[in-house]
């Protein structure tokens, strides 16, 4: 079983081979300007077609979907059951950075998605373990390929300073895409954290 792993790389490193191929194809196309239309069945036309297919294949092979913090989910505030005023704030959690790596095995792509965040204590904070609900979701068009709610436990023992934390989900798995149309979202999910109410009989 062969696997291929792709880590986040700087843009210029990731696409340098592709750009070189595009440049070479562009030079070849320019050298034929002014001549008659190329026969699509000629060896030259077929070679150009194969080069373009290699470019598409290399782009897809290097594809590792970006992780986006879903709008409105980067900050989580907790006031308990009190009125939501600054004096009643227990803590505020926030997400600041995100990253990812990708690998492909037997037609499936697996991502390791990670974020860095912090918990800032408020006036009503008491040293404790704070549990923050974090959801990771993968979407392809209108189809949800993956969605999981996590509860990250963060020991916050200093009531006078922010507590840093790192979260990761190393098992984000879905069928390897045939096009670069995958979106990966991450963020706090308070609604998903609420317990389900039992039905009255």
Number of C-alpha atoms within 10 A of each C-alpha: 4 6 11 12 15 16 16 15 12 8 8 9 9 17 14 11 14 17 13 12 15 15 12 12 15 11 11 13 11 9 9 11 9 7 7 7 8 10 10 11 9 9 10 13 13 13 12 15 14 12 16 16 12 14 18 13 13 15 17 15 17 18 19 23 17 15 21 15 18 15 10 10 17 18 17 18 16 17 18 12 7 11 10 12 8 11 12 17 19 18 21 17 21 20 22 11 14 18 15 20 18 21 20 20 14 11 11 14 20 20 23 16 22 18 20 15 18 18 23 19 23 21 13 15 20 14 12 12 12 16 12 19 19 23 21 24 18 21 15 15 10 6 9 13 17 14 15 13 17 19 15 16 13 18 15 21 16 14 17 12 12 18 17 16 18 14 18 18 16 14 11 20 17 16 13 17 15 10 11 12 10 20 16 22 18 25 23 25 21 15 8 14 15 9 7 7 6 6 5 4 3
